[in-house]
Amino acid sequence: MKTRLLVLPTLALAACGPGKATPDAGVDTACGIDCAAQAEYGLLPQTCFEYSGSNLPSLGVQVGAVETLEGGVKVMPVTYKVGGLIRQTDYFSVQDGALVQVRRTWQPGESVSYQDDVGNLVGVTWLSAGQGAGETTRNTVNARFVKGNSDETKSTKFDVSLEEATPLSLKTPMETFTSGLRLNIAEVPEHGSDIRRVLVRGTGFIRLSSPLDAMGGSAAGEYELQSIETLPEGSFDCG
């Protein structure tokens, strides 16, 4: 595991690069979609999160520059690497301050996309602006799941329930945080979804449990935050 220099989230705005003006009013899109909301969720471009876990190889998670998917949907790609190899990529959008997962990919030819009844990308909401412990977000969408020669679209329920993070879950190798939210994720039928995450607003996810595989399953280990670094523009040296 490499030792990383912690860069505070407020400084991570510098990753947007010079010469990109901040609008005088309205939503600041200089960092992609909504800079303020992105900072809340740890989605500023060129941010590298490194995680460790008991009996698990280290995990590097890097936020990329904004991309535009079908239908003009703007997303922040988040790439997960183990041993330098990409295991998974999430495509998150920020809509009215809410964190929305639009798509997840694994190996080439493996993906799940969350659509409406006519095939438009709509995503599933993980967390709305201002939402807190005791609340649950319920999504009913069509999940288009592609794996190999199989391409199926099924009605899917994707629920995210929120709890206060426990003191134990807020203790990580990087630091011990004072408060956070635990996201418990339940997808039926399941498409390689996460099991749970712990979010500290203004930092990002300090814990995550994800199978990192299209087959999913409940055997995913839990990773805890080791370090955060803002990488130079164009660098992919994360994980």
Contacts in CASP RR format, 6 or more apart in sequence:
PFRMAT RR
TARGET T0000
AUTHOR 0000-0000-0000
METHOD contacts of the structure
MODEL  1
MKTRLLVLPTLALAACGPGKATPDAGVDTACGIDCAAQAEYGLLPQTCFE
YSGSNLPSLGVQVGAVETLEGGVKVMPVTYKVGGLIRQTDYFSVQDGALV
QVRRTWQPGESVSYQDDVGNLVGVTWLSAGQGAGETTRNTVNARFVKGNS
DETKSTKFDVSLEEATPLSLKTPMETFTSGLRLNIAEVPEHGSDIRRVLV
RGTGFIRLSSPLDAMGGSAAGEYELQSIETLPEGSFDCG
1 50 0 8 1.000
1 52 0 8 1.000
1 58 0 8 1.000
1 226 0 8 1.000
2 50 0 8 1.000
2 227 0 8 1.000
3 227 0 8 1.000
4 48 0 8 1.000
4 50 0 8 1.000
4 226 0 8 1.000
4 227 0 8 1.000
4 228 0 8 1.000
4 229 0 8 1.000
5 227 0 8 1.000
5 229 0 8 1.000
6 174 0 8 1.000
6 227 0 8 1.000
6 228 0 8 1.000
6 229 0 8 1.000
7 228 0 8 1.000
7 229 0 8 1.000
7 230 0 8 1.000
9 39 0 8 1.000
9 42 0 8 1.000
9 44 0 8 1.000
9 202 0 8 1.000
9 203 0 8 1.000
9 204 0 8 1.000
10 39 0 8 1.000
11 230 0 8 1.000
12 39 0 8 1.000
12 42 0 8 1.000
12 44 0 8 1.000
12 46 0 8 1.000
12 47 0 8 1.000
12 230 0 8 1.000
13 31 0 8 1.000
13 35 0 8 1.000
13 39 0 8 1.000
13 44 0 8 1.000
14 230 0 8 1.000
15 31 0 8 1.000
15 44 0 8 1.000
15 45 0 8 1.000
15 46 0 8 1.000
15 47 0 8 1.000
15 230 0 8 1.000
15 231 0 8 1.000
15 233 0 8 1.000
16 30 0 8 1.000
16 31 0 8 1.000
16 32 0 8 1.000
16 35 0 8 1.000
16 44 0 8 1.000
16 45 0 8 1.000
17 233 0 8 1.000
20 30 0 8 1.000
21 30 0 8 1.000
22 28 0 8 1.000
22 30 0 8 1.000
22 35 0 8 1.000
23 29 0 8 1.000
23 30 0 8 1.000
27 34 0 8 1.000
27 35 0 8 1.000
27 36 0 8 1.000
28 34 0 8 1.000
28 35 0 8 1.000
28 36 0 8 1.000
29 35 0 8 1.000
31 38 0 8 1.000
31 44 0 8 1.000
31 45 0 8 1.000
31 66 0 8 1.000
32 38 0 8 1.000
32 45 0 8 1.000
32 65 0 8 1.000
32 66 0 8 1.000
32 74 0 8 1.000
32 76 0 8 1.000
33 66 0 8 1.000
33 74 0 8 1.000
33 75 0 8 1.000
33 76 0 8 1.000
33 93 0 8 1.000
33 94 0 8 1.000
34 94 0 8 1.000
34 97 0 8 1.000
35 44 0 8 1.000
37 43 0 8 1.000
37 94 0 8 1.000
37 97 0 8 1.000
37 99 0 8 1.000
37 129 0 8 1.000
38 44 0 8 1.000
38 76 0 8 1.000
38 94 0 8 1.000
39 202 0 8 1.000
40 97 0 8 1.000
40 201 0 8 1.000
40 202 0 8 1.000
40 204 0 8 1.000
41 92 0 8 1.000
41 94 0 8 1.000
41 99 0 8 1.000
41 127 0 8 1.000
41 199 0 8 1.000
41 201 0 8 1.000
41 202 0 8 1.000
41 204 0 8 1.000
42 63 0 8 1.000
42 202 0 8 1.000
42 203 0 8 1.000
42 204 0 8 1.000
42 205 0 8 1.000
43 63 0 8 1.000
43 76 0 8 1.000
43 78 0 8 1.000
43 92 0 8 1.000
43 94 0 8 1.000
43 99 0 8 1.000
44 63 0 8 1.000
44 230 0 8 1.000
45 63 0 8 1.000
45 64 0 8 1.000
45 65 0 8 1.000
45 66 0 8 1.000
45 76 0 8 1.000
46 62 0 8 1.000
46 63 0 8 1.000
46 64 0 8 1.000
46 65 0 8 1.000
46 230 0 8 1.000
46 231 0 8 1.000
46 232 0 8 1.000
46 233 0 8 1.000
46 234 0 8 1.000
46 235 0 8 1.000
47 62 0 8 1.000
47 63 0 8 1.000
47 228 0 8 1.000
47 229 0 8 1.000
47 230 0 8 1.000
47 231 0 8 1.000
48 60 0 8 1.000
48 61 0 8 1.000
48 62 0 8 1.000
48 63 0 8 1.000
48 228 0 8 1.000
48 229 0 8 1.000
48 230 0 8 1.000
48 231 0 8 1.000
48 237 0 8 1.000
48 238 0 8 1.000
48 239 0 8 1.000
49 60 0 8 1.000
49 61 0 8 1.000
49 62 0 8 1.000
49 204 0 8 1.000
49 205 0 8 1.000
49 225 0 8 1.000
49 227 0 8 1.000
49 228 0 8 1.000
49 238 0 8 1.000
50 58 0 8 1.000
50 59 0 8 1.000
50 60 0 8 1.000
50 61 0 8 1.000
50 225 0 8 1.000
50 226 0 8 1.000
50 227 0 8 1.000
50 228 0 8 1.000
50 229 0 8 1.000
50 238 0 8 1.000
50 239 0 8 1.000
51 58 0 8 1.000
51 59 0 8 1.000
51 60 0 8 1.000
51 61 0 8 1.000
51 208 0 8 1.000
51 223 0 8 1.000
51 224 0 8 1.000
51 225 0 8 1.000
51 226 0 8 1.000
52 58 0 8 1.000
52 59 0 8 1.000
52 173 0 8 1.000
52 223 0 8 1.000
52 224 0 8 1.000
52 226 0 8 1.000
53 221 0 8 1.000
53 222 0 8 1.000
53 223 0 8 1.000
53 224 0 8 1.000
56 221 0 8 1.000
56 223 0 8 1.000
57 82 0 8 1.000
57 83 0 8 1.000
58 82 0 8 1.000
58 83 0 8 1.000
58 226 0 8 1.000
58 239 0 8 1.000
59 80 0 8 1.000
59 81 0 8 1.000
59 82 0 8 1.000
59 212 0 8 1.000
59 223 0 8 1.000
59 239 0 8 1.000
60 80 0 8 1.000
60 81 0 8 1.000
60 82 0 8 1.000
60 238 0 8 1.000
60 239 0 8 1.000
61 78 0 8 1.000
61 79 0 8 1.000
61 80 0 8 1.000
61 81 0 8 1.000
61 238 0 8 1.000
62 78 0 8 1.000
62 79 0 8 1.000
62 81 0 8 1.000
62 231 0 8 1.000
62 236 0 8 1.000
62 238 0 8 1.000
62 239 0 8 1.000
63 76 0 8 1.000
63 77 0 8 1.000
63 78 0 8 1.000
64 76 0 8 1.000
64 77 0 8 1.000
64 78 0 8 1.000
64 79 0 8 1.000
65 77 0 8 1.000
66 74 0 8 1.000
66 75 0 8 1.000
66 76 0 8 1.000
67 74 0 8 1.000
67 75 0 8 1.000
67 76 0 8 1.000
67 77 0 8 1.000
67 91 0 8 1.000
68 74 0 8 1.000
68 75 0 8 1.000
69 75 0 8 1.000
69 91 0 8 1.000
69 102 0 8 1.000
69 103 0 8 1.000
69 121 0 8 1.000
70 121 0 8 1.000
71 120 0 8 1.000
71 121 0 8 1.000
73 93 0 8 1.000
73 102 0 8 1.000
73 121 0 8 1.000
74 93 0 8 1.000
75 91 0 8 1.000
75 92 0 8 1.000
75 93 0 8 1.000
75 102 0 8 1.000
75 103 0 8 1.000
76 91 0 8 1.000
76 92 0 8 1.000
76 93 0 8 1.000
76 94 0 8 1.000
77 89 0 8 1.000
77 90 0 8 1.000
77 91 0 8 1.000
78 89 0 8 1.000
78 90 0 8 1.000
78 91 0 8 1.000
78 92 0 8 1.000
79 86 0 8 1.000
79 88 0 8 1.000
79 89 0 8 1.000
79 238 0 8 1.000
80 86 0 8 1.000
80 87 0 8 1.000
80 88 0 8 1.000
80 89 0 8 1.000
80 90 0 8 1.000
80 210 0 8 1.000
80 212 0 8 1.000
81 87 0 8 1.000
81 238 0 8 1.000
81 239 0 8 1.000
82 212 0 8 1.000
82 239 0 8 1.000
83 239 0 8 1.000
84 239 0 8 1.000
87 106 0 8 1.000
87 212 0 8 1.000
87 213 0 8 1.000
88 104 0 8 1.000
88 105 0 8 1.000
88 106 0 8 1.000
88 210 0 8 1.000
88 212 0 8 1.000
88 213 0 8 1.000
89 104 0 8 1.000
89 105 0 8 1.000
89 106 0 8 1.000
90 101 0 8 1.000
90 103 0 8 1.000
90 104 0 8 1.000
91 101 0 8 1.000
91 102 0 8 1.000
91 103 0 8 1.000
91 104 0 8 1.000
91 105 0 8 1.000
92 99 0 8 1.000
92 100 0 8 1.000
92 101 0 8 1.000
92 102 0 8 1.000
93 100 0 8 1.000
93 102 0 8 1.000
93 123 0 8 1.000
94 100 0 8 1.000
95 125 0 8 1.000
96 128 0 8 1.000
96 129 0 8 1.000
97 128 0 8 1.000
97 129 0 8 1.000
98 125 0 8 1.000
98 126 0 8 1.000
98 127 0 8 1.000
98 128 0 8 1.000
98 129 0 8 1.000
99 125 0 8 1.000
99 126 0 8 1.000
99 127 0 8 1.000
100 123 0 8 1.000
100 124 0 8 1.000
100 125 0 8 1.000
100 126 0 8 1.000
101 114 0 8 1.000
101 123 0 8 1.000
101 124 0 8 1.000
101 126 0 8 1.000
102 113 0 8 1.000
102 114 0 8 1.000
102 121 0 8 1.000
102 122 0 8 1.000
102 123 0 8 1.000
103 111 0 8 1.000
103 112 0 8 1.000
103 113 0 8 1.000
103 114 0 8 1.000
103 121 0 8 1.000
103 123 0 8 1.000
104 111 0 8 1.000
104 112 0 8 1.000
104 191 0 8 1.000
104 192 0 8 1.000
104 193 0 8 1.000
105 111 0 8 1.000
106 212 0 8 1.000
106 213 0 8 1.000
106 214 0 8 1.000
107 214 0 8 1.000
109 146 0 8 1.000
109 147 0 8 1.000
109 148 0 8 1.000
110 146 0 8 1.000
110 147 0 8 1.000
110 148 0 8 1.000
110 214 0 8 1.000
111 144 0 8 1.000
111 145 0 8 1.000
111 146 0 8 1.000
112 143 0 8 1.000
112 144 0 8 1.000
112 145 0 8 1.000
112 146 0 8 1.000
112 191 0 8 1.000
112 192 0 8 1.000
112 214 0 8 1.000
113 121 0 8 1.000
113 143 0 8 1.000
113 144 0 8 1.000
114 121 0 8 1.000
114 122 0 8 1.000
114 123 0 8 1.000
114 124 0 8 1.000
114 139 0 8 1.000
114 141 0 8 1.000
114 142 0 8 1.000
114 143 0 8 1.000
114 144 0 8 1.000
114 156 0 8 1.000
114 158 0 8 1.000
115 121 0 8 1.000
115 122 0 8 1.000
115 123 0 8 1.000
115 141 0 8 1.000
115 142 0 8 1.000
115 143 0 8 1.000
115 144 0 8 1.000
115 153 0 8 1.000
116 122 0 8 1.000
116 141 0 8 1.000
116 142 0 8 1.000
117 142 0 8 1.000
119 142 0 8 1.000
119 144 0 8 1.000
122 141 0 8 1.000
123 139 0 8 1.000
123 141 0 8 1.000
124 139 0 8 1.000
124 141 0 8 1.000
124 158 0 8 1.000
125 137 0 8 1.000
125 139 0 8 1.000
125 160 0 8 1.000
126 137 0 8 1.000
126 160 0 8 1.000
126 183 0 8 1.000
126 185 0 8 1.000
127 137 0 8 1.000
127 160 0 8 1.000
127 162 0 8 1.000
127 181 0 8 1.000
127 183 0 8 1.000
127 199 0 8 1.000
128 137 0 8 1.000
131 137 0 8 1.000
131 162 0 8 1.000
132 162 0 8 1.000
132 181 0 8 1.000
133 162 0 8 1.000
133 163 0 8 1.000
133 164 0 8 1.000
133 181 0 8 1.000
134 161 0 8 1.000
134 162 0 8 1.000
134 163 0 8 1.000
135 161 0 8 1.000
135 162 0 8 1.000
136 159 0 8 1.000
136 160 0 8 1.000
136 161 0 8 1.000
136 162 0 8 1.000
137 159 0 8 1.000
137 160 0 8 1.000
138 157 0 8 1.000
138 158 0 8 1.000
138 159 0 8 1.000
139 157 0 8 1.000
139 158 0 8 1.000
139 159 0 8 1.000
139 160 0 8 1.000
140 155 0 8 1.000
140 156 0 8 1.000
140 157 0 8 1.000
140 158 0 8 1.000
141 155 0 8 1.000
141 156 0 8 1.000
141 158 0 8 1.000
142 153 0 8 1.000
142 154 0 8 1.000
142 155 0 8 1.000
142 156 0 8 1.000
143 153 0 8 1.000
143 154 0 8 1.000
143 155 0 8 1.000
143 156 0 8 1.000
143 158 0 8 1.000
143 187 0 8 1.000
143 189 0 8 1.000
143 191 0 8 1.000
144 151 0 8 1.000
144 152 0 8 1.000
144 153 0 8 1.000
145 151 0 8 1.000
145 152 0 8 1.000
145 153 0 8 1.000
145 154 0 8 1.000
145 191 0 8 1.000
147 214 0 8 1.000
154 189 0 8 1.000
156 187 0 8 1.000
156 188 0 8 1.000
156 189 0 8 1.000
156 191 0 8 1.000
157 186 0 8 1.000
157 187 0 8 1.000
157 188 0 8 1.000
158 185 0 8 1.000
158 186 0 8 1.000
158 187 0 8 1.000
158 193 0 8 1.000
159 185 0 8 1.000
159 186 0 8 1.000
159 187 0 8 1.000
160 183 0 8 1.000
160 184 0 8 1.000
160 185 0 8 1.000
160 186 0 8 1.000
161 183 0 8 1.000
161 184 0 8 1.000
161 186 0 8 1.000
162 181 0 8 1.000
162 182 0 8 1.000
162 183 0 8 1.000
162 184 0 8 1.000
163 181 0 8 1.000
163 182 0 8 1.000
163 184 0 8 1.000
164 179 0 8 1.000
164 180 0 8 1.000
164 181 0 8 1.000
164 182 0 8 1.000
165 177 0 8 1.000
165 179 0 8 1.000
165 180 0 8 1.000
165 181 0 8 1.000
165 182 0 8 1.000
165 198 0 8 1.000
165 200 0 8 1.000
166 182 0 8 1.000
169 182 0 8 1.000
169 198 0 8 1.000
169 207 0 8 1.000
170 176 0 8 1.000
170 177 0 8 1.000
170 178 0 8 1.000
170 179 0 8 1.000
170 180 0 8 1.000
170 198 0 8 1.000
170 200 0 8 1.000
170 206 0 8 1.000
171 177 0 8 1.000
172 206 0 8 1.000
172 207 0 8 1.000
172 224 0 8 1.000
172 225 0 8 1.000
172 226 0 8 1.000
173 224 0 8 1.000
173 225 0 8 1.000
173 226 0 8 1.000
173 227 0 8 1.000
174 206 0 8 1.000
174 225 0 8 1.000
174 226 0 8 1.000
174 227 0 8 1.000
174 228 0 8 1.000
177 200 0 8 1.000
177 203 0 8 1.000
177 206 0 8 1.000
179 200 0 8 1.000
180 198 0 8 1.000
180 199 0 8 1.000
180 200 0 8 1.000
180 201 0 8 1.000
181 198 0 8 1.000
181 199 0 8 1.000
181 201 0 8 1.000
182 196 0 8 1.000
182 197 0 8 1.000
182 198 0 8 1.000
183 196 0 8 1.000
183 197 0 8 1.000
183 198 0 8 1.000
183 199 0 8 1.000
184 195 0 8 1.000
184 196 0 8 1.000
185 193 0 8 1.000
185 194 0 8 1.000
185 195 0 8 1.000
185 196 0 8 1.000
185 197 0 8 1.000
187 193 0 8 1.000
190 216 0 8 1.000
190 217 0 8 1.000
191 214 0 8 1.000
191 216 0 8 1.000
192 211 0 8 1.000
192 213 0 8 1.000
192 214 0 8 1.000
192 215 0 8 1.000
192 216 0 8 1.000
192 217 0 8 1.000
193 216 0 8 1.000
194 208 0 8 1.000
194 209 0 8 1.000
194 210 0 8 1.000
194 211 0 8 1.000
194 220 0 8 1.000
195 209 0 8 1.000
195 210 0 8 1.000
195 211 0 8 1.000
195 218 0 8 1.000
195 220 0 8 1.000
196 207 0 8 1.000
196 208 0 8 1.000
196 209 0 8 1.000
196 222 0 8 1.000
197 205 0 8 1.000
197 207 0 8 1.000
197 208 0 8 1.000
197 209 0 8 1.000
198 205 0 8 1.000
198 206 0 8 1.000
198 207 0 8 1.000
198 208 0 8 1.000
199 205 0 8 1.000
199 206 0 8 1.000
200 206 0 8 1.000
203 228 0 8 1.000
205 225 0 8 1.000
206 224 0 8 1.000
206 225 0 8 1.000
207 222 0 8 1.000
207 223 0 8 1.000
207 224 0 8 1.000
207 225 0 8 1.000
208 222 0 8 1.000
208 223 0 8 1.000
209 220 0 8 1.000
209 221 0 8 1.000
209 222 0 8 1.000
209 223 0 8 1.000
210 220 0 8 1.000
210 223 0 8 1.000
211 217 0 8 1.000
211 219 0 8 1.000
211 220 0 8 1.000
212 220 0 8 1.000
229 238 0 8 1.000
231 237 0 8 1.000
231 238 0 8 1.000
END
